[in-house]
Amino acid sequence: MSRRAIWETLYKRFDPFRPADNPAWRAERVRSPANRIVQRVAMPFGDTRALVTGTTGTGKSTELLRIAEARSGQDFVIVLDLHRHFAEVVGDEQALRNVGAWEVVFLAGLALVRAASELLPYPIPPSYVADLSAAWEKVARATETPGAQAVVDAGALAKAMVVLASAGLPLLGAPAAAAGAVGLKVLEAASGALKWNLPIGQAARRRRDQDAEMQTLLQAVNVLIGHVQSKAMRILLLIDGLDRIVELDRAEALFIESEMIAQLECRVVVSGPFALRSSPVASAIPRFNLILPLVNEPVMDHRDPTQRGPGLDFFCELYARRTADLGAPDLVPRQELERLAYYSGGRARDFVKLIRALAEQAWLDDAPSATPALVDAVLDSMRRLLETGLDEGHIEVLEAVMANSRHRIPSDGRARELLTYGHLLPYPNESEWYYPHPLLTMHLLRPTARSTSGSA
């Protein structure tokens, strides 16, 4: 009997560009900072501000969802997915790489207006929304943003936002027993909402946080936060997507040169650029009291990367959870799953990509199960793609990391480029260590027992 229907289901469930919004599909990540962050935001005092860093594809969006769901009944949780906003609402994903801190703060204000207006049983005073509109106009003029002379309607813009927020919430003063895991609701762009026409990521000039127009915008958003928190439970704002920013200067502009995001007067969890983690500036980030990495799962052994590590179990569980109801436990044998996990490099997105590619090829072949030859073909295709564009300089850097017994990053600017695009990967240990993506070690790079003289 053909298994094409099962392969098709597998293909659809393993989408590398969507976080696992079904909690039943998520495998527990013991190395994730999610549980620690949940504990901190549950404290009855203080405003936790957490920055979660990691290369794109490590699974940060899924871990942010885990945090949001854990607190959805105790807090007014708002998830602002900037990547989705720029891709689906703004219509310009690349503009995200140029977004300013003040624009992130403004978008957070719009997300709050949208969520509170639809999910809480009391209105936001219209004057507060008007103040937000006026504040944007002042900053836009000061930063020479195109279209700065236009009149902005923050209330109308908020209706175009796509926001994830607590589906229900006990009001301030309600019995503690009333709180529970109420879940999250997706607020899609409202029917009849205006098309997004606000220029964003286009400012020609930078302004300092202390400039009057910047402080006015920050105050306008904090007034909204204060209003909601005076009526309901505390706000937990999660901002996803800033990990898409790969240039160090842009990352520094958001988190070192500006403190506006961290000055939002609620608890904030942000998915931040890996450029901050792979640079000594991480220790200088102001106001964030938790700066935690989500590194790739250790699918290889630190002492001998040719051997498989403990991270394989996570990916096998992830696969098992997403396929438990398909009635086909033999579809991908454990041995082949472990091979796919190893050659994913411990990157959640790469593993999901490999499973999807396997499902696609198996459907074409009408294969009853994943054979070693089928997995070989998928790995070879991905390997060739990853090798594309690497020159002798890149290979020299990667070989230097392999030869170093502690697998540290060499002082070479090309190493940052390789980290940014997933050719060089970080792994957890007492201190982070690095190694080339295992797909590159299939043919292009060969593991060696050599070590550099200063590596011991």
N, C-alpha and C positions, 0 to 999 in steps of 0.2 A: 504494500500500500504506500502510495506517495505521501511524503511528509512535507510537501510544499506549504501547506497551510500553517504548519508549526514554524517552519523557517520564516514565513512571512510575519507571523506574530512576533517572533524573536527579533526580526529586523525592526519592527515598529517600536518595540519596547526598549531597544538599546539605541536611543537617540543621544549622540555625544554632545549636543548643544542644549539639552534641557536637563535641569537638575531633577533628581528623583523626588517628584512631588507626592508620590505615593509612599507613605511611611513604611508600609509592609515590604517595599523593595529595597530598603536601606540596610546595609550591613553595618554593624557597630564598628566604629573606628577607635581603637583604644589609644591611638596616638593623636587623636583630634583634640583641639583645644575647646570644643563645644561644651563639654560638661563643666569645665572650669569656668567658662564664661557664664553659663547658666547659674552656677553657684554664686558668682559675684553679683550678677544683676538681681538675684533674689534677696540680697542683703537689704534690710529696711532703711539703711542710711547710705549716703554717698551716691554720686552719679557715676557709675562705671562708664568708662570710655575705652573700648577695646578695638585694637587694630589687628586684623588677621591677615597675615601676608603669606604669599606662596605664588609659585608660577601658575600661569593659567592652565586649567585642566586638572588641578589636583583635587577638585571636589569642594571648593570653598562655598559655592552656592548651595549645595546640598547641606553642608554643615550649618550655614546660616538659617536654612529652613528648619533644621533640627532645633536650633536655639529658639526660633520664632514660635514653633509649635509647643515647645516646652513651657513657654511663658504666656501663651495666648489667652489663658484664663485668668492670669494674675495681673497682667499689664495690658494696656492698649498698645498692641504690637502693630507697627507699620513697617513693611518691607518695601523699600524703594530700589528697584532693579534698574540701575542707570543704563546698563547695556541694552536691556530690552526697550527702555524708553527712547534711547537714541536710535535704535534699529527700527522700531515699529511706529513710534510717534513722531520723532523729529525727522526720521528718514535719512539720517546721516550718521552711520556708526563711527566714522573717522573723527567727527567733531568731538566725540568723547575724549579723545586724546588731548584736546586743547581746552577742556572745560576748566573754569576757574573755581576756586573755593567758594566765592560768593554765589556762583551759579548753582553749585551743589546745595548750598544753604537755601537758595530761593526754591529749587525743586523740592527740597525737603518740606518747605512751607506749603507748596502746592499739594504735595502728597498728603500732608496733614489735613488741609482744608477738604480734600476729596474724601478721605477716610472718615473724618469726624462728621462731615455733612451727611454722609449716607449711613453711617453705622451707629452714631450716638443720638440719643433722643432729645437733643437740644441744639439750637442753631448757634453758629459762630456769628458774633456781631458783624454786620456788613462793614462797619467802619474799620475793623481789623483787616478784612480782606482788601479794602480800598487802600489802607496804609501799606500793605504788601505790594500792591500794584505801583503805588507812588514811589516806594523805595527802590523797586527794580528800575524804574525810569531814571532816577537820579544816578544810580550806579552805571547804568548803560551809557548815559551821557558822559560821565566822568571817565569811563574806560573806552570811549569812542567805539562802542558796539554799533554795528550797522543797524539802522532802523530805530536808533535810540529816541528819535522824536515821536515815535508812534505811541498812542495811548494804549496801555496794557490793561486787560481785564483779567485779574488773577482768578476770579471765580469761574470765568469761562474756560481759562486754561486748565484749571484743576479738573474739570470734567473730562478733559482729554487724557489725563494721566491714567496709567495702568498701575494699580497699587494692590498689594496683598496686605490684609489687615485682620485684626481680631474680629471674628464673626459675631461675637457678643461679649458684653462686659458688664459686670456689676458696677453700679454707681458708687461714688464715694460714700462711705458710711454703711454700705450693705454688709450683711453678716459674712464673715470669712468663709463659712461653709458654702456660700453662694458661688465662690470662685471655683473654677475647674478648668479642665482642658477643653475649651470651647471650640478650638480649631481656628482656621484662617479662611478668609473669603477673598476671592480674586475679584477686584473691581476693574472690569474692562472699561475702555473708553465709553462714556455715556452715549446713549442713542441721541443723535442730533448734535453731538459736541462739535465745536468749531475745529477745523483743520489747524494743526499746530503751525503757527507762522512766526513764532518768536525766534530771533537769531540767538544761537547759543554756541559757545565755543569759538566765538569770532571776535572777542574783544581785542582791540588794537593796543591798548595800554593797560599796564598793571597798576593797581592802587594798593596802598598799604591798609592793613586791618584798621588802624586807628583813624583813617580818614573818615570824615563825618558821614559821607554817603554810605560807606561800608558799615559803620556802626548803626546807622538808621535801618539798613536792611536786616542786620542781625537782630536788632531789637524787635523789628516787626515780626520776625519768625518766632522769637522767644516769647512775645506777647501771646501769640497763638498757642504755643506750647503751654504757657502758664494758664491760659484760659481752660484748655482741655484738662489739664492735670488738676485744676481746682474743682472740676465737676466729676471726674472719673478717676480711675486708677492712674498710676504713673505711666508715662509713655516710654516704650522701648522702640527706638528707631534703628533699623538695620539698613545699611546702605551697601548694596552690592554693585559690582561692575567696575570700580576704580582700579582693580587689578589689571584691566586692559591697558592701562597707561604704562608704557615700557621705558620711556625716557626718564633718566634720573632727574634732569632739571625740572621736568613737569611734575614728577612725584614730590620733589623738594618744594616746589611752588605751592602745592596743595597742603603739605603736612609740616614743612619746616618754616618756610617763609610766611605762611598764613596759619592762624590758629582758629579760624572762623568755624570750621566743622566741629572741632572739639569744644567750642564755646556754645553750642546748642545746649539749652538748659534742660536736658533729659538724658537718660542713659542711651548711649550710642555704640553700635557695633558696626565697624566698617571693614569691608573686604578691600585691602590696600595693595598697592603695586609691589611686586617682588623686588623692584629696583631698590626699595628702602631696606629690604632684608639683606640684599647682597652687597650692601655698602655700609661703611662705618657710621653713616648718618643715623642709623636706626636708634642708636642710644641717645640721640639729640632731639628726637621728636617730642615736642612739648604737649602737655595736658593729657595725652593718652596714658592711662595708668596700667593698661595691659597691652603689650605688643607681642603677639604670639604667632608662631608659624604653623602652617599646615603643609608639611613636607610630603613628598611622595612616599608611598608604602615601601618598606625595605624588602623588595622582592629578590635582592641579591645580598650575599654575605659581605660585610665590610672587609673582613680579612682576606677573603678570596671571592671577588665578584663573579667569578665563573660559576660559583655554587649558588644555589637558590636559598633565599632567606625567608624569614617568618611572615613577610607580607603577602605571600601567596594565598594564605588561608582567607584573608579578607576578600580577595577577588573571587575565590571559589564560592564563598558565602554570598557575595553580591549576585553572582550568576544564579545560584540556587534559589535565592529569594525572588528573583524576577521570573523564574521559570517553574516555580513549585506547582502551579496549577495546570501545567501543560501535559502532564502524564507521560513525559518522555525523558526519564532520568538518564538514558543512554545516549541522548542526542549528541552531547559533547563529553566524551570520556574525561575523567579527572586528570589523566596524564596530559591530555591536550589542553585542558583548561589551565593547568599549571604552566605549560609552555607559553600560552597566550598571556598569562599574567606576568611571567618573567619578562617577556619581550615588550610588554607595555611600559616597562621601566618604572612601574609602580604609580603611573599617572592614571587616575580614574578615567579621564576622557579618552586616553589612548586605548585602555582596555575595552571600553565601550565601543570605540571605533573598530577595534579588531573583531569583536563579536558581531557587530553589524556587517562588516565586510565578509566574515565567515558565513553569516546567514544568507547574504546576497549570492555568494558563489555557490553555496549548497543548494539554494533554490534553483539556480540556473542548471546545476548538474543533477537536480532531483535526487540528491544524496540522502541515504537513509540515516547517516550519522557523519560526524566530523572525523574523517580519517587523517592520519599523519600527513599524507600527501596534500590533502585539502588545506590543512593548517600551514604546511610549508608554503603553498602558493600564496596564501593571504599574507604571511609574514614577509615573503620575498617582495611582494608588491609594496607593502608599507616601508620596507627597508630601502628600496630604490628611491621612493619619494623623499625619505628623510635624508638620504645622501646627496640629493640634488643641491647644487650650489656651493658645496663645501670645497674650499681651496686648500692648498698646502699649509697656509698659515693656520686655518681652523684645525686641520688634522694634527699639526704640531702641538697646538694647545691641548687637544683632547688626549693625545698620547702622553703629554707631560702629566696630566691628571691621573692617567692610568698607572704611570710609572712611579708616582709618589705613593709611598706605602700608607700614608694617612689620607690620601685622595683629597688634597686641598686645592683651592683655586690658585693658579699661577697669577702673578702680577702682570697681566696682559689684558688690555682692553677688549680683545676679541673674546675673552672668556665671558664677559658680560653679555655680549651679543649671542653667544652660544646658549647661555642660560635663558635669555629672553625668548628664544625660539625653540626651546625644548631639546636641543642637541646635547646639552650638559645638564644633569639633573641633581638636585639636592636630596639628601637622605638623612634620617634622624640617627643620632647617637648621643654620647655625652656632649659632643659638639657636632655640628652638621658636617657631613662629608659629601663629596661630589664624585660623580662618575658619568662617563658618556652614556647616552641612551643605548640600552642593550642591542637594539636593532643595528646600531652602527658597529657593534663588535662581531656581527655575524660574518662580515667580509671585509669591510673597509679598515677596521681597527682590529688588531690582534692583542688579546691580553698578554701581559708579560710579567715575569717575576722580578724585573728590575725595579729599583727604587732610586729616587734622587738622593744625592749625598746629604741633603739637609732634611730629609723627610722622617727620619727615625725619631 
